[in-house]
Amino acid sequence: MDARANGRVLILLVVVLLAGLPIAVWLDLRSISEAALRRQASDMNSAITEIRAFYSTDIVDRVLAAHGTTLVTNEYKNHPGAIPIPATFSLELGHVIETRQGNLQYTFTSDFPFKHRRHPPLDPFERASLAALRAQPNQEIVDVTNHGLMTRVRLVAPVMMAASCVACHNSHPDSPKHDWKVGDVRGIQELTVEQPLATNLFSFRFLLLYLVFAGALGFGFIAIQRRQSQFLASIATKVSRYLSPQIYEAIFSGRADVTISTRRKKLTIFFSDIKDFTSTTERLQPEELTALLNEYFTEMSAIALEYGGTIDKFVGDAILVFFGDPETKGVAQDAEACLRMAVAMQRRLGALNVRWRARGIERPFRVRIGINTGYCNVGNFGSADRMDYTIIGA
């Protein structure tokens, strides 16, 4: 039973380890995906900020400084030759990115939008981010969510008012606020990046192939081990039929060595044989005698094991049982158990005789019993190739 239990534990451990490896890879994959999306959003945010700054200072400011005919306005599409102000440029850039990049969105938004400009309301995350950035502008706020196999990263950065922006917004008729100062957080720019885990998962195709191969080998190993375990268990069951259960248990649990060795112990010996067995064999056919004798041995063996006796051997019609090895409850208790066993055997034999007479057996078995307590040698007797666990003496 211990070997079977250990085998089940080993199989369970292998299954857990094989199942745990893909789980660990999955968790690492989520972490890698999240880190990659964070990096992508942060890099894109920096790039757009630099683009807007370049557009504001190197293009818009130069156009305004030239005092030419080029108009800088948020309604540039309605004026031929006009160019957008930086905020409008950012909004248009967001539309272009969203149209051409399905997994990437860029929004430029504020709680003080120009009048007549379409402006969707801020969601709770955007409102909270805007409040946090106005309290501490030098930061980026990131929100990561996982929906099934999809990972989404939202990165929010502050849009700071530069000198040219302050002059424009404080004087523009569509501006709802006219007291902006340099460094104020006018709004936020938000980058949202989405990516299915499968995209990164297939980047690990060689690792996946390795996992599939290792898993197949693992389950193959388990199948082979299970088959071998079942084979060994069946062999052990067959071998146990030739040994007393106590001896079998002692050998296969490692408590007894399979070497030629004996020890002197005080045991109680039980011996029984069938009276007039020779004449009985002459009256019965061999098949009938075999069936009758096996039935008798089966019933008597069950009683011997019930009372803790070690069945040494069957010799013809005789049974040899001893008490006190390999397990003992004490010399007196072992002797008492042997006596109780003998009485139980006699009672059971009486019941068997009634059954056998009903089956037409004229002269059922009568058994003689001898019991003795004394010192003897007990252990493995024989040769290196063939030995018996038995007793000598007493």
N, C-alpha and C positions, 0 to 999 in steps of 0.2 A: 504493500500500500504506500510505503514511504517513497519507493522508486517511482510509482505512478504519480504521486503528488508532486515530487520533484520535477518529473517530466512535464506535468501541466504547468508548473510555475515557470520552467524554462521556456516553454512554448509561448506562454502569456508574456514573458519578458521580451522575447524576440518580436512578437507582434507589436507590443507597446513601443519598442525602439524603432521598428520600421514605420509605424504610424506617426511617431513623434518627429522623425526627420523631415517629412514633407510639411508638417505643421510649423517646425522651426524655420524652414525655408520660406513658407508662406508669410510668417511674421516678419522675417528679415526683408522679404520682398515688399511688404507694405511700408516698412521703415525706409527702404531704399527709394521707393516710389515717392513717398512723402518728401524726403530730403531732396530728390531731384526736382520735384515740382516747386518746392520752396525756392531752390536755387534759380530755377527758370523764371519764376515770377519776380524774384528780387532783381535778377539781371535785366529782365524786360522793363521793370519799373525804373531802374537806373538809366536805361537807354532812352526811354520815353521822356524822362525828366531832362536829360541832356539835350534831347531833340527840341523840346519845348523851350528850354533856356536859350539854345542856339537860335531858334526861330525868333524869340522875343528880342534878343540883344543884337544879333548879327543881321537880322533881316528887317523886322518891324522897326526897331529903333533907327536903323540906317535910312529906311524909307521915310520915316517921320522927320528925321534930321535934314533930309534933302529938300523938304518943303516943295515937293513936286506935285504932280497931278494924281499920283497913285493914292487911292483911298484905303485906309485900314479900318475895317468895320466888321461887326458881327454879322451883318447882312450883305456880305461881299458878293453873294451869288446874284443879288439884284443890281449890282453896279459893275459894268464892264471895266476890266482892268484892276478891280479892287482885290485886296488880299485880306484874309481873316485875321482877327485879333488872336493872340496866343490861346485864350480859353476856347474860342470857336475852333481854332486849329486842332486843339486836343480832342474836342468832341468829334470832329470829322475823322481824325486819326483813329479814334475808337471804333467808329462805324466801319472803316476800311478793314481794321484788324478783325472785327467780329464777323465780317462778311467772308473774308478769305481764310480765316483760321477757325475751324469749327470747334476746336477744343480750347480756344483762347478768347477771352473777352476783356476789353479795356473800357472802363467808364471814368468820366471826369465829371464830378458832381459836387454840388454845394447846397447848403440850406439857404443861400442868398442868390438864387439864379436871376439872370436878367429877365425883365418883363417880356411877355409874349414868347418866351422860349419854352419849348416842350421839356418838361422836367418831371420824370417819375419820382414818386415819394421815396425817401430813404427808408430802407428796411431797418429793423432793430440793430443788426450788426453794424451797419453803416453809421447810424446815429450814435451808437456807443463808441465807435472808433473815432468819429469826428470830435466828440466831447473829450476823449482821452488824448487825442493829438493836440487839441487846443490847450489842454493842461500841460502836456509834455510833447512838444513838436518833434524832438529829435529821436524818433522811433518809427518802426514799422510794425503794424499789427497784422497777425496772420491767424486765419481760421482754417482748420483742416477737418474735413468730414469724409466719412467712408459710407457709401451707399452700395451695399452688395459688393460687386466687383469693380466699382468705380471709386476713385479717389479724387477729391476736389480740394484745391487750395485757393483761398481768397487772401490776397495781400493788399493792404490799404496803407498808403503813404500820404503825408500832408502836402497840400499845394500852398506854398508860401507866397505872400505878396511881395514882389520886388518893387523898386521905385517907379518903374514905368507902369507897372500894374496898378499901383496906388493912384497915380495921376489919372489913368484912364478910368478906373472904376469910380473914383470920387467925382469925376466930371461927366460921366456918361449919363444921359437922361434915362436909360433903361435900367440903371443899377439901383437896386433897392436899398443900398447902404452907401453913404458918402463920407464916412469917417474912418476909412481903412488906413492903417499904418503899415510901414515896411516891417515885414516879419510876421504879420498876422496870418493865421491859417484861414485861408479863404474857403477851402473845400478839401476834397480828397480825390485822389486818383486810385482806382481799384483795378487790380489784375486778377482775373479768375482763370485758373488752369485746371482742366479736367483730363484725366487719363485712366483708361481701364487697366486693371492689374495685368490682364492678359498680355498687354503690350510689352510689359517688362518680363512677364513670365516666359514668353517665347525667346527672350534674350538668354535665358538659362536652359536652352534646348539640350546642351550637352549634359548639364546637371540633371535635367529631367530624364534623359536617356539612361544616365547612370542610376538614378533612383528606380526607374522601372526595372533595369537589369538587376540591381541589388535586391529589389523587392521580390523579383521572380526567383532569384537564387535563395533568398531567405525562406520563401514559402516552399520552395523545393526541398531545402534542407529540413524544414519542419515536417514535410510529408515523409521524407526518408526516415527521419528520427522517429516519427510516429509509427511508421511501418515496422522499424526495428524494435521499437518499444513493445508493440503488440506481439511481435514474434517472440521476443524474450519473455514477455509475460505469459504467453501460451506455453513456452518451454518450461518456465518456472512452475506453472500450474501442473504440468505433467510430472515434473520432477518431484513436486510436493506429495504426489500420490505414493511415492516410494519411501517417504520419510515421515516420521511422527511430526505433527505440527510444531511441537516445542523445539525439536532438533532443526527443522526447516527454518523456523523463526530465528534461532540462535545463529545459524550459519549465514543466512542472507542479511541479517542485521549487523553482522560483523562481530558479534559477541563470542563466536566460537570459530576456531581455526580448523581448516581441513588438513590436519597433519596427524600423523600417528602419535598419539599422546593419551595418557590415562591419568586418573587421579583416584585416590582412595576416599570413599564416602560411605556413610551409613545410610542405606536405602531400605525401602520395603518392597519386596519382590512378590509379584502375583503370577501364578502359573495355573493354567486350566487346560484340560483336554477332554475329549468326548469319550465316554465309557463305551466299550464294545464297538469302536469306530470301524474296526476291520470287518466285523460281521455286517455292519450297516452298509459298507461299500459293496459287499457281495449281493445284497438284496436290491440295490438301486442301480439304474443305468448311470454311466459317467456324467451325462448331461444333467440328470436329475440331482445327482450327488453334488455336482459343481454349483448348481443354482441354490441348493439347500445350504451348502457350506458358506457360500458368499453372502446369503441372506443372514446367516448366523453371525459371521464375522462383522458384517455391516452394523447390526444391532449392538453387538458387544463393544465394537470400537467407539460407537457414539457414546455409550455409557462411560467407557474409560476416559474419553476426552472430557466428558461432562464433570467428572470428579478429579480432573487434573493429572491423570496418569499418562506416562510416556509409553507409547506402544513400541516395544522393541521389535517384535517380529511375529509372524505366523509360521509355525512349523507343522506342516501337515494339518491336523485338526486342533493343534495346541495354540494357545495365545500366551505371550510373555509380555507383561506390563510391569514397569517399576515406577516408584514414587520417590521424589527427592532430588531429581536431576532431569533436565538442567535447571528447573525451578523447584523450590522447596518452601514449605510453610513451617518447617521444623519437623524433627523426627517423629514426635508423637502425633502431630497433626497429619503428617503424611500417612502414617500407619492407620489412623482413624479413617481417612479418606479412602484408603484401599479397602478396608472392611466394608464401608458403606457401598463402595462400588461393587464388591462381590455380592452383597445382598441384592442390590438392584439388578445385577446380571441374572441371578437366580429367578427373581420375579419376572424379568422380561423373558427368560427362557420358558417359564411356565406358560406365558401368553403365546409364545411362538409354537409350543407343542400343541396347544389347542388349535391354532390355525393350521398347522401341518396335518393333524389328524383329519381335520375337515377336508383337506386336499387329498386324503387317501394314504398318508404316510402311516403305516401301522405302528412302527416303533420309532418315535421321534428321539431327539438327542437327550442323553443324560450326561451331565458335565461334572467332572471332579475338579476341585479347586484346592490349591496349596498357597499359603501366604507365609512369608518369613521376613523378618527384619534383621539386618546385620551389615557388617562391613564388606565391601567389594570394590573392585576396580571398575570404573566406568569411563568411557571415552571412545576414541577411534582405534579399532583393532583391524589388522589386516596388512596389506602391502601398500606401496606407494601408488599402485595403479588401481587397487580395489580395496575398500575398507568399509567397515560397518561401525556405527555408533551403538555400542552394546555394553553388557556387563559381564564380568567374570568373578566368581566367588559367591559368598553368602551361602 
